[in-house]
Amino acid sequence: MPNWLLPENIADVLPSEARKIEELRRLMLDNFRLYGYELVMPPLLEYLESLLTGAGQDTDLRTFKLVDQLSGRMLGLRADMTIQVARIDAHLLNRASVTRLCYAGSVLHTRPSGLHATREPLQIGAEIYGHAGLEADAEIQELALASLALAGFTEVRLDLTHVGVLRAILECDAAAKRDEAQLYLLLRAKDVPGLQALTQDYSPAVRDALLALPNLYGDVEVLKRAREVLPDLPGIAKALAELAALAASAIDRAEVAIDLADLRGYQYESGAMFALYVPGLPNAVARGGRYDHVGEAFGRARPATGFSLDLRELARLLPTAERKHSIRAPWGNAPELKEKIAELRKSGEVVIQSLPGHSNELDEFECDRALVLDDNGSNWILKNLG
C-alpha cells in the first residue's frame, strides 16, 4: 500500500474547497461577534476525564484515546468542543453574568457520523451561559438560522424536540425510569415493536405515552395532538409551551417541524433541542439545544444553550467558488515594479508574480490582466488579457 494513502474518511482539502470553508468560517465568526460572542480556542488534546466530563456515551465512543508520554495518563482527542467551552466558562472565565462564547476548530471522530461523512469535521458553534430563560434558546436558534442564510441556504427545515417530554413521562413509572437508556435508543430508531415489547409491564398511562411518541412528528399541529394524547403533567405542558414559542419565532425563516422522538443528545441535553436540514444532505447540518447540567461536573452549574455545525460538510453542498480575477506580474526587483505591486495589493487586487521559467497553474485565480511597461518603458500599467 502506498505510504501516502490517508485513513478512511480522512481527506486533504484542496484549494477551491479550502477557500469555501475559510470564507464561511470568517463570515460566521464575524456574524457571531455582531451578536456579542467572544472567540475561544480550546486545545485539541485533553486529559480524558476532563474531556468526557458531562458528555454522553456517544461522545465517549467517538473519542480517540491515547497515553500521555509525559504523565502516563489517558488523553483524548476532542470529538466535540461543546464540553470544552463549558469548562472554559465554568473554570477560567468564572463570570457571574451572562457569557456568550464562540469557537471554530477541527474535531476527530473514531467513526464517521453518517454516509460519506468525514472523521475530521471542522466544528463551528456558539454558546450562551448564565440565562435559563427561553430568550437564550431563541437567540441561539436565530443565530443558527442566520449562519445558514450567510452560507446561501434559503430552503431550511427546523426540527424541534424537547427532552422534558420523555423525562416527565419516565418520572411516573420506576420501571420505565430504570429502562431509560433502552427507551432512548428505541425512540431514536422509532422502533415501535421494540417499544411494545419493553413497555408491556409499565403502567398503562406511561406505556400509552411512550408508544405515542414515535408518531408525534410533523408540522406544528403535532403540538396540539401531543396535548391530547400525552399525560397532563407539568413537565410536558412546560416543554410543549416552549416548543410552541420557539416554533413561532422561526416560522417566517424556515419550515418548522416537530419530532418528539428525535432524542439525539438526550444524555446531556436538558431542554429544547433543534436540528437544521438543507436540500442535498440527509443528515442534520446543524444541531443545538439546552444543556444546563453539564457545568455541574466542573463544580459550577450554569444554564447553557448553544449550537454547532460542520463547516466541511456545509461547504461540500455549495457550488464551486468562482475563480477570482487577478493580475499577472513579472518577477523583478525594480523599485517602481515593487511599488506598483504593493499599491495594487493594498487596494485589494490579487497580484501573482511569475517566477522565472515557470507558468502559473492555478485553481483559484484567473489572470485576466497583466502588469506591463508602457510603450515608453517608463511606467507600469495594467493590460487586459484576451
ChimeraX attribute file (.defattr): number of C-alpha atoms within 10 A of each C-alpha:
attribute: neighborCount
match mode: 1-to-1
recipient: residues
	/A:1	4
	/A:2	5
	/A:3	5
	/A:4	6
	/A:5	9
	/A:6	10
	/A:7	8
	/A:8	10
	/A:9	15
	/A:10	15
	/A:11	12
	/A:12	8
	/A:13	11
	/A:14	9
	/A:15	12
	/A:16	16
	/A:17	18
	/A:18	14
	/A:19	16
	/A:20	20
	/A:21	22
	/A:22	14
	/A:23	12
	/A:24	20
	/A:25	22
	/A:26	12
	/A:27	14
	/A:28	25
	/A:29	20
	/A:30	13
	/A:31	16
	/A:32	23
	/A:33	14
	/A:34	10
	/A:35	11
	/A:36	13
	/A:37	19
	/A:38	16
	/A:39	14
	/A:40	14
	/A:41	13
	/A:42	17
	/A:43	11
	/A:44	16
	/A:45	16
	/A:46	18
	/A:47	17
	/A:48	20
	/A:49	12
	/A:50	16
	/A:51	24
	/A:52	20
	/A:53	17
	/A:54	20
	/A:55	19
	/A:56	14
	/A:57	12
	/A:58	12
	/A:59	18
	/A:60	19
	/A:61	13
	/A:62	19
	/A:63	22
	/A:64	18
	/A:65	18
	/A:66	15
	/A:67	13
	/A:68	13
	/A:69	9
	/A:70	6
	/A:71	8
	/A:72	9
	/A:73	12
	/A:74	14
	/A:75	21
	/A:76	22
	/A:77	21
	/A:78	28
	/A:79	27
	/A:80	23
	/A:81	22
	/A:82	25
	/A:83	21
	/A:84	21
	/A:85	20
	/A:86	25
	/A:87	22
	/A:88	17
	/A:89	24
	/A:90	22
	/A:91	14
	/A:92	10
	/A:93	10
	/A:94	12
	/A:95	12
	/A:96	10
	/A:97	9
	/A:98	13
	/A:99	18
	/A:100	22
	/A:101	21
	/A:102	24
	/A:103	22
	/A:104	23
	/A:105	19
	/A:106	18
	/A:107	19
	/A:108	22
	/A:109	21
	/A:110	17
	/A:111	16
	/A:112	17
	/A:113	13
	/A:114	11
	/A:115	10
	/A:116	9
	/A:117	15
	/A:118	20
	/A:119	22
	/A:120	20
	/A:121	22
	/A:122	19
	/A:123	23
	/A:124	21
	/A:125	27
	/A:126	26
	/A:127	27
	/A:128	25
	/A:129	26
	/A:130	19
	/A:131	17
	/A:132	15
	/A:133	11
	/A:134	16
	/A:135	12
	/A:136	22
	/A:137	27
	/A:138	18
	/A:139	18
	/A:140	22
	/A:141	27
	/A:142	15
	/A:143	20
	/A:144	25
	/A:145	21
	/A:146	17
	/A:147	22
	/A:148	22
	/A:149	14
	/A:150	13
	/A:151	19
	/A:152	10
	/A:153	16
	/A:154	14
	/A:155	13
	/A:156	18
	/A:157	18
	/A:158	23
	/A:159	24
	/A:160	25
	/A:161	25
	/A:162	28
	/A:163	26
	/A:164	22
	/A:165	27
	/A:166	25
	/A:167	17
	/A:168	18
	/A:169	22
	/A:170	21
	/A:171	13
	/A:172	16
	/A:173	15
	/A:174	12
	/A:175	14
	/A:176	23
	/A:177	15
	/A:178	11
	/A:179	13
	/A:180	15
	/A:181	12
	/A:182	13
	/A:183	21
	/A:184	18
	/A:185	17
	/A:186	18
	/A:187	22
	/A:188	15
	/A:189	14
	/A:190	17
	/A:191	14
	/A:192	17
	/A:193	10
	/A:194	16
	/A:195	19
	/A:196	14
	/A:197	9
	/A:198	16
	/A:199	19
	/A:200	10
	/A:201	11
	/A:202	16
	/A:203	14
	/A:204	11
	/A:205	14
	/A:206	21
	/A:207	20
	/A:208	16
	/A:209	18
	/A:210	25
	/A:211	19
	/A:212	16
	/A:213	21
	/A:214	20
	/A:215	15
	/A:216	20
	/A:217	21
	/A:218	14
	/A:219	15
	/A:220	19
	/A:221	13
	/A:222	18
	/A:223	19
	/A:224	12
	/A:225	12
	/A:226	21
	/A:227	15
	/A:228	10
	/A:229	14
	/A:230	19
	/A:231	19
	/A:232	11
	/A:233	13
	/A:234	12
	/A:235	17
	/A:236	22
	/A:237	17
	/A:238	14
	/A:239	19
	/A:240	23
	/A:241	13
	/A:242	20
	/A:243	22
	/A:244	17
	/A:245	13
	/A:246	22
	/A:247	23
	/A:248	12
	/A:249	15
	/A:250	16
	/A:251	13
	/A:252	9
	/A:253	16
	/A:254	18
	/A:255	17
	/A:256	20
	/A:257	21
	/A:258	23
	/A:259	21
	/A:260	27
	/A:261	25
	/A:262	25
	/A:263	20
	/A:264	19
	/A:265	19
	/A:266	22
	/A:267	16
	/A:268	18
	/A:269	24
	/A:270	21
	/A:271	22
	/A:272	23
	/A:273	27
	/A:274	27
	/A:275	24
	/A:276	23
	/A:277	20
	/A:278	19
	/A:279	12
	/A:280	9
	/A:281	13
	/A:282	10
	/A:283	14
	/A:284	17
	/A:285	19
	/A:286	24
	/A:287	22
	/A:288	25
	/A:289	28
	/A:290	28
	/A:291	25
	/A:292	20
	/A:293	17
	/A:294	25
	/A:295	23
	/A:296	14
	/A:297	15
	/A:298	18
	/A:299	11
	/A:300	16
	/A:301	16
	/A:302	22
	/A:303	21
	/A:304	28
	/A:305	31
	/A:306	26
	/A:307	24
	/A:308	24
	/A:309	24
	/A:310	23
	/A:311	25
	/A:312	23
	/A:313	18
	/A:314	20
	/A:315	19
	/A:316	14
	/A:317	14
	/A:318	15
	/A:319	9
	/A:320	12
	/A:321	11
	/A:322	11
	/A:323	13
	/A:324	14
	/A:325	14
	/A:326	17
	/A:327	24
	/A:328	21
	/A:329	20
	/A:330	15
	/A:331	13
	/A:332	13
	/A:333	8
	/A:334	8
	/A:335	9
	/A:336	13
	/A:337	20
	/A:338	12
	/A:339	11
	/A:340	15
	/A:341	20
	/A:342	13
	/A:343	12
	/A:344	13
	/A:345	13
	/A:346	10
	/A:347	8
	/A:348	8
	/A:349	15
	/A:350	18
	/A:351	21
	/A:352	19
	/A:353	16
	/A:354	14
	/A:355	12
	/A:356	9
	/A:357	5
	/A:358	7
	/A:359	8
	/A:360	13
	/A:361	8
	/A:362	11
	/A:363	12
	/A:364	15
	/A:365	18
	/A:366	17
	/A:367	19
	/A:368	14
	/A:369	18
	/A:370	20
	/A:371	20
	/A:372	16
	/A:373	14
	/A:374	12
	/A:375	9
	/A:376	6
	/A:377	8
	/A:378	9
	/A:379	12
	/A:380	18
	/A:381	14
	/A:382	14
	/A:383	15
	/A:384	10
	/A:385	10
	/A:386	5
